[in-house]
Amino acid sequence: MKSRKWFQFFVFGGAIALACAAASAAQERSDELAQLRAAADEGDAKAEFTLGNHYYRGLGVRQDFEQARNAYQRAADQGLAAAENRLGMMYERGLGVPQSYGRAMTFYRKAAVQGNALAQYNLGVLYESGKGGRLDYSLALDWFRKAAEQGESDAEEEVGYFFQRGFLGARDYQGAREWYKRAADHGSSNAQNQLGYMEQLGLGVEQDYVQALDWYYKAAEQGNPNAQENIGYLYQHGLGVQGDYEQAQIWYYKAAGQGNSNAENQLGYMNQYGLGIAPDFAQALAWYRMAAEQGNKTAIANLKALSEKLQSVDMALWGAANNAAQQSADAQAARRVRIANLQRQIVELELDARQEESLAGNSAANDVLSNIADAKFHKEAAQYRAEAARLRAELAGLDVLTAASTPVQ
């Protein structure tokens, strides 16, 4: 009895400690916001930007895009490039403002000419896609290069892609590999996947499945769906690794969770023909259907062929399989939406961390005077990265193929 009372005491004491810690953290956040507001009221542009980030993310305050935009605008009016870039993002996405690629391009350009690498990259994307009203590969590459020269990994990957595809001339695989390598060294999962792809197909190098798999693993560890699908393919066909249908299914499932239609089609194929698993027509129909809805031509053909086959054999069997397939598709659709939301939040939190860090240290942002110590911006960045890490842990749980996560039978 005595030991039980001590146990209850420790549990109760632990709960009190946790509550106190939470209250302390909340008070600290409140004090930080008060400091930011006071500095912003005195016209501190960097404080305005950081305060805008709090409203943009809903950190310590209710999420409010209009309040965020107002804070960013006040900072941008003082020439803060990071704020101009964020306003461009808000107009590009229509967050708290009417969606406008033209306005987005205007703000990106203001920040880009000040040397903001993220804005230079964003401006390049608009020229590459033509969404700003002008499709211009030459200008896109110019802005990508400017950002890449500052070590912006997404821009380095884009420069490599231009060389690989030959958008402005002949394909240059060696040039592509050099830029992909730079981006990969800076953590770009797309570049790592592209290096694996070039090794797999022997583009500019001798074909090497083992080296391809190594690059794919690097990208897949960061959640890159194309790399995950490519690993599944190598395991399914025994290229550079011993064939293993179970591993292939695991990697396809990860990629399918992010909407990779090739992986969805392959899961359908494996379920239809019982590759490493018992044949399951309902699961096959479900995966084919999800891939077909994204326009995957192979999946469209597979869905049509399997549907006609089941209907010709037994309409009751077809009906039951079709109903089960719809339940499976619905379950996977919900999982896919959750994964997409988590990934979007993670990317944006990392972006926010980089933006905050750009306000500290030796950067162009320091041309704008601020009374906020650099340590404050580093602390803000650390908080964003901590939240991103928490979301990554949640995301990892959605990637596991288990009986609990397998679609409804």
Secondary structure, 3 states (H helix, E strand, C coil): CHHHHHHHHHHHHHHHHHHHHHHHHHHHHHHHHHHHHHHHHCCCHHHHHHHHHHHHHCCCCCCCHHHHHHHHHHHHCCCCHHHHHHHHHHHHHCCCCCCCHHHHHHHHHHHHCCCCHHHHHHHHHHHHHCCCCCCCHHHHHHHHHHHHCCCCHHHHHHHHHHHHHCCCCCCCHHHHHHHHHHHHHCCCHHHHHHHHHHHHHCCCCCCCHHHHHHHHHHHHCCCCHHHHHHHHHHHHHCCCCCCCHHHHHHHHHHHHCCCCHHHHHHHHHHHHHCCCCCCCHHHHHHHHHHHHCCCCHHHHHHHHHHHHHHHHHCHHHHHHHHHHHHHHHHHHHHHHHHHHHHHHHHHHHHHHHHHHHHCCCCCHHHHCCCCCCHHHHHHHHHHHHHHHHHHHHHHHHHCCCCCCCCCCC
